[in-house]
Amino acid sequence: MRIDRGVKCAAMLLSLNLIVLQGVSVAQQRNVGQPPEFDADAFCFRGEQGESLVTVYVRVKHSKLSFTKQNGVFIASYEVVVDFLDEKEKMVKEKTWQDTVITKNYAESMSRDVSRTTSFSLELPPGAYIANVQLRDKESERVYTQRRRILVKDFKQGKATISSLMIVDAQFDEQGAVQYMPNLTASVKFGKENPQIYYEVYRNDPSVDSLNVRYSLFSRGRKEEEVLTYRRTVLLGGKKTRVLDTLNTTALNTGDYALVVALENDTDPSTFDKSAILVLVRAQGIALLIRDVKKAIEQLEYIADGDELAKMRDAKTPEEQAKLFNAFWKKYDPTPGTPENELMTEYYTRVEYANQNFGSYMEGWRSDMGRIYIKYGQPDFIERQPFSMNQRPYEIWEFYQHNLRLTFVDVSGFGNYRLLRPEWDSRNRIR
């Protein structure tokens, strides 16, 4: 007998909830497709003597560190190692530093809302590098890793050059003075206030006293096009001019964009220099890996009922659509009152993994394997049978918690695996 859709949806959400509350995501088990355990990025600037400096920022949430109680306070220590590799992955430089975080209470030590940011700068010759950033929690010995590609400029070349671009957030220190910290995810809230961008312009030719700065935003994805462009005039004073500007993003839809900032001069038609950064426009409260709310709503078809989907699809404005989408996920938030909805993140991490691994002529999340992976997660056991003269290739996935043994057959011979029997068929039961 076929299981009622509502019962299946509730069971799936419960299964997801248990995984999230246990603190282990399916993607972490496979080490693919999951959101990063910490944020890191590198920016290139010019030093006082004209040398090229790379500044690396690392931010980690308290909830990712292991705190121990000592003398009435909670203490966590971690180590960061950054290896700079050339394009052949040969070591060029290495930088290591330690940090200790102290909190007054247990709640702050476990908070997903509080994070620690550290940074360092070092000189590197101009060229292309890979920064391998490793963070090790000393108490648990857990190690997290990220890789970043870095282009280090030669700031001594040309009449004028530009540093890396940084999306920055204003913060206040204990004395109330404003500080600008890099937004390491480069994420911007959809329809909210325009973010601020920071960069530096370096003058090598004293005759250049002002520049036109052209801002161009390009949509990324299947259809790449320029969606916004405008100009500013920057007056140059001395060898280095700091620029803190406002980026006009309120008219943009959710999605990924490339921001290109180019230095130009009225008397010289050539572009002196340019720099670029990825900008992520996201609806408030929505997981960072969701680029398109409209598509994310379509991807809810495995867990949302028809009426809920219809309301979201029929919303008259993107703002209303995002509001309904958030309302749906708010019902299943395992940690209400915090910025992150771990259940939403886990679900769309599975969607992302399905797209990366099960796509063929259709998107991976729409395939049979993708659908099963999204609903049940990583199988406990996989049996693979490659092509032979007597039978088509097939895979058998077993899910012990759900008592399921599902068979997928490559019907075309091109990797398009189809589910042999519907998952509700009693013949799929392990016992």
ZAGUGU-946806 format. One record per residue (C-alpha): residue in three letters; chain; x, z negated, y. Coordinates in nm, 3 decimals. Layout:
N
<node 'ALA' 'A' <X Z Y>>,
...
This chain:
431
<node 'MET' 'A' <0.000 0.000 0.000>>,
<node 'ARG' 'A' <0.132 0.088 0.347>>,
<node 'ILE' 'A' <0.231 -0.207 0.563>>,
<node 'ASP' 'A' <0.046 -0.241 0.896>>,
<node 'ARG' 'A' <0.255 -0.114 1.189>>,
<node 'GLY' 'A' <0.209 -0.435 1.389>>,
<node 'VAL' 'A' <0.331 -0.647 1.097>>,
<node 'LYS' 'A' <0.637 -0.427 1.055>>,
<node 'CYS' 'A' <0.715 -0.443 1.426>>,
<node 'ALA' 'A' <0.687 -0.820 1.431>>,
<node 'ALA' 'A' <0.907 -0.848 1.123>>,
<node 'MET' 'A' <1.170 -0.625 1.275>>,
<node 'LEU' 'A' <1.176 -0.816 1.603>>,
<node 'LEU' 'A' <1.204 -1.142 1.409>>,
<node 'SER' 'A' <1.496 -0.998 1.213>>,
<node 'LEU' 'A' <1.666 -0.889 1.534>>,
<node 'ASN' 'A' <1.603 -1.231 1.687>>,
<node 'LEU' 'A' <1.766 -1.409 1.394>>,
<node 'ILE' 'A' <2.073 -1.190 1.422>>,
<node 'VAL' 'A' <2.104 -1.249 1.795>>,
<node 'LEU' 'A' <2.051 -1.625 1.769>>,
<node 'GLN' 'A' <2.316 -1.644 1.499>>,
<node 'GLY' 'A' <2.553 -1.486 1.749>>,
<node 'VAL' 'A' <2.655 -1.187 1.534>>,
<node 'SER' 'A' <2.532 -0.840 1.623>>,
<node 'VAL' 'A' <2.521 -0.556 1.373>>,
<node 'ALA' 'A' <2.747 -0.352 1.598>>,
<node 'GLN' 'A' <3.004 -0.632 1.600>>,
<node 'GLN' 'A' <3.010 -0.622 1.221>>,
<node 'ARG' 'A' <3.096 -0.252 1.241>>,
<node 'ASN' 'A' <3.306 -0.294 1.558>>,
<node 'VAL' 'A' <3.149 0.014 1.711>>,
<node 'GLY' 'A' <2.908 0.080 1.993>>,
<node 'GLN' 'A' <2.874 -0.282 2.105>>,
<node 'PRO' 'A' <2.895 -0.393 2.467>>,
<node 'PRO' 'A' <3.245 -0.522 2.552>>,
<node 'GLU' 'A' <3.320 -0.890 2.491>>,
<node 'PHE' 'A' <3.490 -0.904 2.831>>,
<node 'ASP' 'A' <3.522 -0.679 3.136>>,
<node 'ALA' 'A' <3.851 -0.521 3.238>>,
<node 'ASP' 'A' <3.965 -0.246 3.470>>,
<node 'ALA' 'A' <4.278 -0.129 3.648>>,
<node 'PHE' 'A' <4.317 0.001 4.004>>,
<node 'CYS' 'A' <4.607 0.182 4.168>>,
<node 'PHE' 'A' <4.731 0.098 4.519>>,
<node 'ARG' 'A' <5.046 0.153 4.726>>,
<node 'GLY' 'A' <5.291 -0.132 4.777>>,
<node 'GLU' 'A' <5.466 -0.226 5.102>>,
<node 'GLN' 'A' <5.767 -0.006 5.021>>,
<node 'GLY' 'A' <5.561 0.292 4.911>>,
<node 'GLU' 'A' <5.579 0.209 4.541>>,
<node 'SER' 'A' <5.281 0.256 4.309>>,
<node 'LEU' 'A' <5.116 -0.073 4.211>>,
<node 'VAL' 'A' <4.859 -0.123 3.936>>,
<node 'THR' 'A' <4.627 -0.423 3.963>>,
<node 'VAL' 'A' <4.447 -0.527 3.644>>,
<node 'TYR' 'A' <4.135 -0.747 3.659>>,
<node 'VAL' 'A' <3.994 -0.930 3.358>>,
<node 'ARG' 'A' <3.660 -1.113 3.358>>,
<node 'VAL' 'A' <3.526 -1.317 3.066>>,
<node 'LYS' 'A' <3.201 -1.512 3.041>>,
<node 'HIS' 'A' <3.222 -1.881 2.954>>,
<node 'SER' 'A' <2.997 -1.814 2.653>>,
<node 'LYS' 'A' <3.273 -1.600 2.497>>,
<node 'LEU' 'A' <3.531 -1.882 2.514>>,
<node 'SER' 'A' <3.565 -2.188 2.290>>,
<node 'PHE' 'A' <3.556 -2.513 2.488>>,
<node 'THR' 'A' <3.664 -2.854 2.361>>,
<node 'LYS' 'A' <3.576 -3.186 2.522>>,
<node 'GLN' 'A' <3.879 -3.372 2.657>>,
<node 'ASN' 'A' <3.871 -3.681 2.881>>,
<node 'GLY' 'A' <3.512 -3.621 2.988>>,
<node 'VAL' 'A' <3.549 -3.250 3.074>>,
<node 'PHE' 'A' <3.528 -2.926 2.874>>,
<node 'ILE' 'A' <3.842 -2.712 2.850>>,
<node 'ALA' 'A' <3.903 -2.358 2.719>>,
<node 'SER' 'A' <4.232 -2.169 2.716>>,
<node 'TYR' 'A' <4.295 -1.802 2.657>>,
<node 'GLU' 'A' <4.577 -1.549 2.674>>,
<node 'VAL' 'A' <4.569 -1.194 2.808>>,
<node 'VAL' 'A' <4.821 -0.932 2.697>>,
<node 'VAL' 'A' <4.825 -0.588 2.862>>,
<node 'ASP' 'A' <5.036 -0.313 2.708>>,
<node 'PHE' 'A' <5.094 0.000 2.915>>,
<node 'LEU' 'A' <5.148 0.304 2.693>>,
<node 'ASP' 'A' <5.244 0.658 2.787>>,
<node 'GLU' 'A' <5.046 0.960 2.663>>,
<node 'LYS' 'A' <5.243 0.951 2.336>>,
<node 'GLU' 'A' <5.140 0.585 2.299>>,
<node 'LYS' 'A' <5.496 0.464 2.350>>,
<node 'MET' 'A' <5.528 0.121 2.512>>,
<node 'VAL' 'A' <5.629 0.138 2.880>>,
<node 'LYS' 'A' <5.557 -0.216 3.002>>,
<node 'GLU' 'A' <5.389 -0.533 2.885>>,
<node 'LYS' 'A' <5.238 -0.818 3.083>>,
<node 'THR' 'A' <5.118 -1.152 2.943>>,
<node 'TRP' 'A' <4.948 -1.440 3.119>>,
<node 'GLN' 'A' <4.763 -1.759 3.027>>,
<node 'ASP' 'A' <4.456 -1.914 3.184>>,
<node 'THR' 'A' <4.264 -2.240 3.143>>,
<node 'VAL' 'A' <3.900 -2.296 3.236>>,
<node 'ILE' 'A' <3.766 -2.647 3.304>>,
<node 'THR' 'A' <3.395 -2.728 3.334>>,
<node 'LYS' 'A' <3.222 -3.059 3.404>>,
<node 'ASN' 'A' <2.940 -3.025 3.152>>,
<node 'TYR' 'A' <2.848 -2.861 2.823>>,
<node 'ALA' 'A' <2.580 -2.632 2.972>>,
<node 'GLU' 'A' <2.831 -2.469 3.207>>,
<node 'SER' 'A' <3.081 -2.419 2.924>>,
<node 'MET' 'A' <2.820 -2.225 2.723>>,
<node 'SER' 'A' <2.674 -2.030 3.016>>,
<node 'ARG' 'A' <2.633 -1.653 3.000>>,
<node 'ASP' 'A' <2.587 -1.654 3.378>>,
<node 'VAL' 'A' <2.926 -1.805 3.470>>,
<node 'SER' 'A' <3.247 -1.610 3.424>>,
<node 'ARG' 'A' <3.617 -1.635 3.499>>,
<node 'THR' 'A' <3.810 -1.355 3.673>>,
<node 'THR' 'A' <4.189 -1.327 3.678>>,
<node 'SER' 'A' <4.420 -1.048 3.791>>,
<node 'PHE' 'A' <4.783 -0.942 3.822>>,
<node 'SER' 'A' <4.976 -0.654 3.979>>,
<node 'LEU' 'A' <5.287 -0.471 3.865>>,
<node 'GLU' 'A' <5.481 -0.161 3.962>>,
<node 'LEU' 'A' <5.461 0.152 3.746>>,
<node 'PRO' 'A' <5.613 0.498 3.793>>,
<node 'PRO' 'A' <5.358 0.773 3.871>>,
<node 'GLY' 'A' <5.198 0.921 3.561>>,
<node 'ALA' 'A' <4.917 0.888 3.307>>,
<node 'TYR' 'A' <4.894 0.569 3.102>>,
<node 'ILE' 'A' <4.678 0.388 2.851>>,
<node 'ALA' 'A' <4.626 0.018 2.921>>,
<node 'ASN' 'A' <4.560 -0.177 2.602>>,
<node 'VAL' 'A' <4.404 -0.508 2.715>>,
<node 'GLN' 'A' <4.387 -0.790 2.460>>,
<node 'LEU' 'A' <4.218 -1.126 2.520>>,
<node 'ARG' 'A' <4.282 -1.408 2.271>>,
<node 'ASP' 'A' <4.079 -1.729 2.272>>,
<node 'LYS' 'A' <4.329 -2.000 2.177>>,
<node 'GLU' 'A' <4.084 -2.244 2.018>>,
<node 'SER' 'A' <3.900 -2.000 1.789>>,
<node 'GLU' 'A' <4.183 -1.743 1.762>>,
<node 'ARG' 'A' <3.927 -1.467 1.824>>,
<node 'VAL' 'A' <4.084 -1.154 1.970>>,
<node 'TYR' 'A' <3.898 -0.895 2.181>>,
<node 'THR' 'A' <4.047 -0.562 2.283>>,
<node 'GLN' 'A' <3.973 -0.286 2.533>>,
<node 'ARG' 'A' <4.154 0.035 2.626>>,
<node 'ARG' 'A' <4.157 0.201 2.967>>,
<node 'ARG' 'A' <4.310 0.527 3.085>>,
<node 'ILE' 'A' <4.496 0.499 3.416>>,
<node 'LEU' 'A' <4.635 0.767 3.647>>,
<node 'VAL' 'A' <4.909 0.620 3.866>>,
<node 'LYS' 'A' <4.958 0.825 4.183>>,
<node 'ASP' 'A' <5.271 0.905 4.377>>,
<node 'PHE' 'A' <5.162 0.778 4.719>>,
<node 'LYS' 'A' <5.468 0.923 4.893>>,
<node 'GLN' 'A' <5.350 1.281 4.846>>,
<node 'GLY' 'A' <5.131 1.466 5.099>>,
<node 'LYS' 'A' <5.021 1.387 5.453>>,
<node 'ALA' 'A' <4.770 1.124 5.343>>,
<node 'THR' 'A' <4.667 0.970 5.013>>,
<node 'ILE' 'A' <4.386 0.749 4.886>>,
<node 'SER' 'A' <4.390 0.453 4.648>>,
<node 'SER' 'A' <4.156 0.386 4.358>>,
<node 'LEU' 'A' <3.792 0.327 4.446>>,
<node 'MET' 'A' <3.637 -0.016 4.386>>,
<node 'ILE' 'A' <3.270 -0.112 4.386>>,
<node 'VAL' 'A' <3.288 -0.467 4.526>>,
<node 'ASP' 'A' <3.059 -0.769 4.542>>,
<node 'ALA' 'A' <3.075 -1.023 4.824>>,
<node 'GLN' 'A' <3.141 -1.379 4.710>>,
<node 'PHE' 'A' <3.204 -1.701 4.900>>,
<node 'ASP' 'A' <3.481 -1.949 4.827>>,
<node 'GLU' 'A' <3.455 -2.328 4.858>>,
<node 'GLN' 'A' <3.531 -2.308 5.232>>,
<node 'GLY' 'A' <3.253 -2.055 5.286>>,
<node 'ALA' 'A' <3.487 -1.761 5.351>>,
<node 'VAL' 'A' <3.373 -1.426 5.214>>,
<node 'GLN' 'A' <3.579 -1.263 4.940>>,
<node 'TYR' 'A' <3.531 -0.919 4.790>>,
<node 'MET' 'A' <3.567 -0.903 4.414>>,
<node 'PRO' 'A' <3.559 -0.582 4.210>>,
<node 'ASN' 'A' <3.241 -0.503 4.020>>,
<node 'LEU' 'A' <3.418 -0.432 3.691>>,
<node 'THR' 'A' <3.114 -0.264 3.534>>,
<node 'ALA' 'A' <3.057 -0.048 3.847>>,
<node 'SER' 'A' <2.685 -0.108 3.795>>,
<node 'VAL' 'A' <2.434 -0.076 4.079>>,
<node 'LYS' 'A' <2.076 -0.209 4.077>>,
<node 'PHE' 'A' <1.820 0.070 4.093>>,
<node 'GLY' 'A' <1.624 0.081 4.419>>,
<node 'LYS' 'A' <1.801 -0.225 4.561>>,
<node 'GLU' 'A' <2.045 -0.270 4.847>>,
<node 'ASN' 'A' <2.328 -0.018 4.876>>,
<node 'PRO' 'A' <2.653 -0.142 4.719>>,
<node 'GLN' 'A' <2.984 -0.166 4.901>>,
<node 'ILE' 'A' <3.290 0.037 4.818>>,
<node 'TYR' 'A' <3.651 -0.049 4.900>>,
<node 'TYR' 'A' <3.954 0.178 4.913>>,
<node 'GLU' 'A' <4.275 0.224 5.109>>,
<node 'VAL' 'A' <4.406 0.530 5.293>>,
<node 'TYR' 'A' <4.783 0.574 5.328>>,
<node 'ARG' 'A' <4.930 0.786 5.606>>,
<node 'ASN' 'A' <5.262 0.961 5.543>>,
<node 'ASP' 'A' <5.245 1.197 5.845>>,
<node 'PRO' 'A' <5.225 1.010 6.182>>,
<node 'SER' 'A' <5.054 1.310 6.343>>,
<node 'VAL' 'A' <4.741 1.250 6.133>>,
<node 'ASP' 'A' <4.540 0.995 6.332>>,
<node 'SER' 'A' <4.194 1.048 6.178>>,
<node 'LEU' 'A' <4.037 1.197 5.869>>,
<node 'ASN' 'A' <3.699 1.315 5.753>>,
<node 'VAL' 'A' <3.604 1.139 5.432>>,
<node 'ARG' 'A' <3.356 1.326 5.211>>,
<node 'TYR' 'A' <3.147 1.126 4.965>>,
<node 'SER' 'A' <3.000 1.325 4.675>>,
<node 'LEU' 'A' <2.787 1.192 4.391>>,
<node 'PHE' 'A' <2.750 1.398 4.075>>,
<node 'SER' 'A' <2.501 1.326 3.797>>,
<node 'ARG' 'A' <2.655 1.299 3.452>>,
<node 'GLY' 'A' <2.504 1.408 3.124>>,
<node 'ARG' 'A' <2.359 1.735 3.001>>,
<node 'LYS' 'A' <2.289 1.853 3.354>>,
<node 'GLU' 'A' <2.580 1.781 3.586>>,
<node 'GLU' 'A' <2.510 1.857 3.950>>,
<node 'GLU' 'A' <2.586 1.727 4.295>>,
<node 'VAL' 'A' <2.296 1.502 4.395>>,
<node 'LEU' 'A' <2.428 1.356 4.720>>,
<node 'THR' 'A' <2.700 1.433 4.974>>,
<node 'TYR' 'A' <2.782 1.301 5.320>>,
<node 'ARG' 'A' <3.081 1.247 5.547>>,
<node 'ARG' 'A' <3.246 0.966 5.742>>,
<node 'THR' 'A' <3.526 0.968 5.998>>,
<node 'VAL' 'A' <3.808 0.721 5.938>>,
<node 'LEU' 'A' <4.053 0.634 6.216>>,
<node 'LEU' 'A' <4.400 0.567 6.081>>,
<node 'GLY' 'A' <4.605 0.278 6.213>>,
<node 'GLY' 'A' <4.957 0.232 6.080>>,
<node 'LYS' 'A' <5.069 0.330 5.733>>,
<node 'LYS' 'A' <4.774 0.168 5.557>>,
<node 'THR' 'A' <4.406 0.164 5.654>>,
<node 'ARG' 'A' <4.161 -0.052 5.459>>,
<node 'VAL' 'A' <3.809 0.088 5.429>>,
<node 'LEU' 'A' <3.501 -0.115 5.334>>,
<node 'ASP' 'A' <3.200 0.114 5.336>>,
<node 'THR' 'A' <2.841 0.121 5.214>>,
<node 'LEU' 'A' <2.750 0.362 4.937>>,
<node 'ASN' 'A' <2.407 0.522 4.971>>,
<node 'THR' 'A' <2.242 0.489 4.628>>,
<node 'THR' 'A' <1.882 0.375 4.695>>,
<node 'ALA' 'A' <1.745 0.728 4.646>>,
<node 'LEU' 'A' <1.913 0.772 4.306>>,
<node 'ASN' 'A' <1.733 0.748 3.974>>,
<node 'THR' 'A' <1.877 0.538 3.694>>,
<node 'GLY' 'A' <2.167 0.707 3.518>>,
<node 'ASP' 'A' <2.543 0.764 3.526>>,
<node 'TYR' 'A' <2.708 0.921 3.830>>,
<node 'ALA' 'A' <3.059 1.021 3.932>>,
<node 'LEU' 'A' <3.153 0.929 4.288>>,
<node 'VAL' 'A' <3.428 1.144 4.440>>,
<node 'VAL' 'A' <3.581 1.046 4.775>>,
<node 'ALA' 'A' <3.794 1.321 4.936>>,
<node 'LEU' 'A' <4.019 1.304 5.244>>,
<node 'GLU' 'A' <3.990 1.606 5.476>>,
<node 'ASN' 'A' <4.111 1.706 5.823>>,
<node 'ASP' 'A' <3.942 1.933 6.080>>,
<node 'THR' 'A' <4.263 2.122 6.153>>,
<node 'ASP' 'A' <4.362 2.162 5.789>>,
<node 'PRO' 'A' <4.108 2.318 5.548>>,
<node 'SER' 'A' <4.281 2.175 5.242>>,
<node 'THR' 'A' <4.181 1.843 5.085>>,
<node 'PHE' 'A' <4.466 1.598 5.131>>,
<node 'ASP' 'A' <4.371 1.378 4.839>>,
<node 'LYS' 'A' <4.074 1.246 4.644>>,
<node 'SER' 'A' <3.976 0.966 4.410>>,
<node 'ALA' 'A' <3.683 0.915 4.174>>,
<node 'ILE' 'A' <3.492 0.638 3.998>>,
<node 'LEU' 'A' <3.198 0.618 3.757>>,
<node 'VAL' 'A' <2.888 0.453 3.907>>,
<node 'LEU' 'A' <2.611 0.321 3.679>>,
<node 'VAL' 'A' <2.266 0.293 3.839>>,
<node 'ARG' 'A' <2.056 0.056 3.630>>,
<node 'ALA' 'A' <1.712 -0.101 3.667>>,
<node 'GLN' 'A' <1.730 -0.476 3.723>>,
<node 'GLY' 'A' <1.718 -0.681 3.404>>,
<node 'ILE' 'A' <1.787 -0.382 3.178>>,
<node 'ALA' 'A' <2.081 -0.364 2.939>>,
<node 'LEU' 'A' <2.383 -0.190 3.091>>,
<node 'LEU' 'A' <2.405 0.068 2.812>>,
<node 'ILE' 'A' <2.056 0.203 2.900>>,
<node 'ARG' 'A' <2.122 0.505 3.121>>,
<node 'ASP' 'A' <1.768 0.644 3.136>>,
<node 'VAL' 'A' <1.463 0.414 3.135>>,
<node 'LYS' 'A' <1.230 0.702 3.048>>,
<node 'LYS' 'A' <1.430 0.784 2.736>>,
<node 'ALA' 'A' <1.467 0.415 2.651>>,
<node 'ILE' 'A' <1.087 0.391 2.649>>,
<node 'GLU' 'A' <1.064 0.682 2.403>>,
<node 'GLN' 'A' <1.315 0.500 2.182>>,
<node 'LEU' 'A' <1.074 0.205 2.158>>,
<node 'GLU' 'A' <0.844 0.400 1.925>>,
<node 'TYR' 'A' <0.973 0.207 1.622>>,
<node 'ILE' 'A' <0.864 -0.134 1.754>>,
<node 'ALA' 'A' <0.608 -0.089 2.035>>,
<node 'ASP' 'A' <0.243 -0.016 1.961>>,
<node 'GLY' 'A' <0.067 0.294 2.091>>,
<node 'ASP' 'A' <-0.109 0.126 2.383>>,
<node 'GLU' 'A' <0.212 -0.031 2.513>>,
<node 'LEU' 'A' <0.398 0.299 2.490>>,
<node 'ALA' 'A' <0.115 0.487 2.662>>,
<node 'LYS' 'A' <0.115 0.246 2.956>>,
<node 'MET' 'A' <0.490 0.282 3.004>>,
<node 'ARG' 'A' <0.486 0.659 2.965>>,
<node 'ASP' 'A' <0.196 0.700 3.209>>,
<node 'ALA' 'A' <0.345 0.484 3.485>>,
<node 'LYS' 'A' <0.322 0.671 3.817>>,
<node 'THR' 'A' <0.660 0.571 3.961>>,
<node 'PRO' 'A' <1.005 0.491 3.814>>,
<node 'GLU' 'A' <0.975 0.142 3.963>>,
<node 'GLU' 'A' <0.645 0.078 3.782>>,
<node 'GLN' 'A' <0.789 0.220 3.461>>,
<node 'ALA' 'A' <1.091 -0.012 3.479>>,
<node 'LYS' 'A' <0.860 -0.307 3.551>>,
<node 'LEU' 'A' <0.648 -0.239 3.241>>,
<node 'PHE' 'A' <0.960 -0.183 3.032>>,
<node 'ASN' 'A' <1.102 -0.519 3.142>>,
<node 'ALA' 'A' <0.768 -0.689 3.076>>,
<node 'PHE' 'A' <0.772 -0.560 2.718>>,
<node 'TRP' 'A' <1.119 -0.698 2.647>>,
<node 'LYS' 'A' <1.055 -1.024 2.832>>,
<node 'LYS' 'A' <0.807 -1.117 2.558>>,
<node 'TYR' 'A' <1.091 -1.110 2.303>>,
<node 'ASP' 'A' <1.376 -1.257 2.510>>,
<node 'PRO' 'A' <1.546 -1.522 2.290>>,
<node 'THR' 'A' <1.703 -1.689 2.597>>,
<node 'PRO' 'A' <1.448 -1.671 2.883>>,
<node 'GLY' 'A' <1.582 -1.776 3.220>>,
<node 'THR' 'A' <1.918 -1.602 3.173>>,
<node 'PRO' 'A' <2.011 -1.257 3.313>>,
<node 'GLU' 'A' <2.078 -1.104 2.971>>,
<node 'ASN' 'A' <1.815 -1.023 2.711>>,
<node 'GLU' 'A' <2.025 -1.029 2.395>>,
<node 'LEU' 'A' <1.748 -0.879 2.184>>,
<node 'MET' 'A' <1.722 -0.575 2.410>>,
<node 'THR' 'A' <2.099 -0.533 2.406>>,
<node 'GLU' 'A' <2.109 -0.550 2.026>>,
<node 'TYR' 'A' <1.828 -0.295 1.989>>,
<node 'TYR' 'A' <1.985 -0.037 2.218>>,
<node 'THR' 'A' <2.328 -0.099 2.070>>,
<node 'ARG' 'A' <2.176 0.014 1.741>>,
<node 'VAL' 'A' <2.023 0.316 1.914>>,
<node 'GLU' 'A' <2.363 0.407 2.058>>,
<node 'TYR' 'A' <2.528 0.372 1.719>>,
<node 'ALA' 'A' <2.260 0.589 1.558>>,
<node 'ASN' 'A' <2.317 0.860 1.819>>,
<node 'GLN' 'A' <2.692 0.853 1.760>>,
<node 'ASN' 'A' <2.679 0.859 1.381>>,
<node 'PHE' 'A' <2.356 1.018 1.257>>,
<node 'GLY' 'A' <2.294 1.307 1.496>>,
<node 'SER' 'A' <2.275 1.669 1.382>>,
<node 'TYR' 'A' <2.030 1.923 1.523>>,
<node 'MET' 'A' <1.834 1.626 1.659>>,
<node 'GLU' 'A' <1.938 1.306 1.834>>,
<node 'GLY' 'A' <2.064 1.045 1.590>>,
<node 'TRP' 'A' <1.799 0.787 1.676>>,
<node 'ARG' 'A' <1.525 1.032 1.569>>,
<node 'SER' 'A' <1.680 1.100 1.226>>,
<node 'ASP' 'A' <1.572 0.914 0.913>>,
<node 'MET' 'A' <1.907 0.737 0.886>>,
<node 'GLY' 'A' <1.900 0.651 1.255>>,
<node 'ARG' 'A' <1.547 0.512 1.234>>,
<node 'ILE' 'A' <1.630 0.292 0.936>>,
<node 'TYR' 'A' <1.954 0.172 1.095>>,
<node 'ILE' 'A' <1.771 0.079 1.418>>,
<node 'LYS' 'A' <1.498 -0.107 1.231>>,
<node 'TYR' 'A' <1.707 -0.290 0.971>>,
<node 'GLY' 'A' <2.066 -0.278 1.093>>,
<node 'GLN' 'A' <2.379 -0.234 0.884>>,
<node 'PRO' 'A' <2.303 -0.203 0.510>>,
<node 'ASP' 'A' <2.440 -0.475 0.284>>,
<node 'PHE' 'A' <2.554 -0.211 0.035>>,
<node 'ILE' 'A' <2.601 0.168 0.052>>,
<node 'GLU' 'A' <2.645 0.400 -0.245>>,
<node 'ARG' 'A' <2.761 0.752 -0.159>>,
<node 'GLN' 'A' <2.739 1.052 -0.390>>,
<node 'PRO' 'A' <2.921 1.363 -0.256>>,
<node 'PHE' 'A' <2.825 1.722 -0.326>>,
<node 'SER' 'A' <2.832 1.839 -0.687>>,
<node 'MET' 'A' <2.717 2.149 -0.873>>,
<node 'ASN' 'A' <2.421 1.968 -1.028>>,
<node 'GLN' 'A' <2.275 1.773 -0.736>>,
<node 'ARG' 'A' <2.263 1.743 -0.362>>,
<node 'PRO' 'A' <2.468 1.477 -0.178>>,
<node 'TYR' 'A' <2.285 1.148 -0.134>>,
<node 'GLU' 'A' <2.333 0.794 -0.007>>,
<node 'ILE' 'A' <2.165 0.474 -0.120>>,
<node 'TRP' 'A' <2.131 0.190 0.130>>,
<node 'GLU' 'A' <2.041 -0.161 0.015>>,
<node 'PHE' 'A' <1.904 -0.434 0.242>>,
<node 'TYR' 'A' <1.894 -0.764 0.056>>,
<node 'GLN' 'A' <1.700 -0.959 0.319>>,
<node 'HIS' 'A' <1.424 -0.696 0.320>>,
<node 'ASN' 'A' <1.435 -0.627 -0.056>>,
<node 'LEU' 'A' <1.483 -0.255 0.011>>,
<node 'ARG' 'A' <1.678 0.015 -0.173>>,
<node 'LEU' 'A' <1.647 0.341 0.023>>,
<node 'THR' 'A' <1.773 0.682 -0.087>>,
<node 'PHE' 'A' <1.872 0.958 0.158>>,
<node 'VAL' 'A' <1.928 1.316 0.038>>,
<node 'ASP' 'A' <2.119 1.588 0.224>>,
<node 'VAL' 'A' <1.853 1.856 0.185>>,
<node 'SER' 'A' <2.035 2.128 0.381>>,
<node 'GLY' 'A' <2.395 2.063 0.281>>,
<node 'PHE' 'A' <2.492 2.017 0.647>>,
<node 'GLY' 'A' <2.465 1.640 0.674>>,
<node 'ASN' 'A' <2.092 1.628 0.750>>,
<node 'TYR' 'A' <2.002 1.331 0.528>>,
<node 'ARG' 'A' <1.629 1.278 0.472>>,
<node 'LEU' 'A' <1.463 0.966 0.333>>,
<node 'LEU' 'A' <1.349 1.041 -0.022>>,
<node 'ARG' 'A' <1.049 0.805 -0.012>>,
<node 'PRO' 'A' <0.883 0.621 0.280>>,
<node 'GLU' 'A' <1.026 0.273 0.323>>,
<node 'TRP' 'A' <0.689 0.111 0.241>>,
<node 'ASP' 'A' <0.678 0.277 -0.103>>,
<node 'SER' 'A' <0.688 0.008 -0.374>>,
<node 'ARG' 'A' <0.949 0.209 -0.567>>,
<node 'ASN' 'A' <1.201 0.118 -0.295>>,
<node 'ARG' 'A' <1.194 -0.250 -0.389>>,
<node 'ILE' 'A' <1.517 -0.386 -0.534>>,
<node 'ARG' 'A' <1.332 -0.635 -0.754>>,
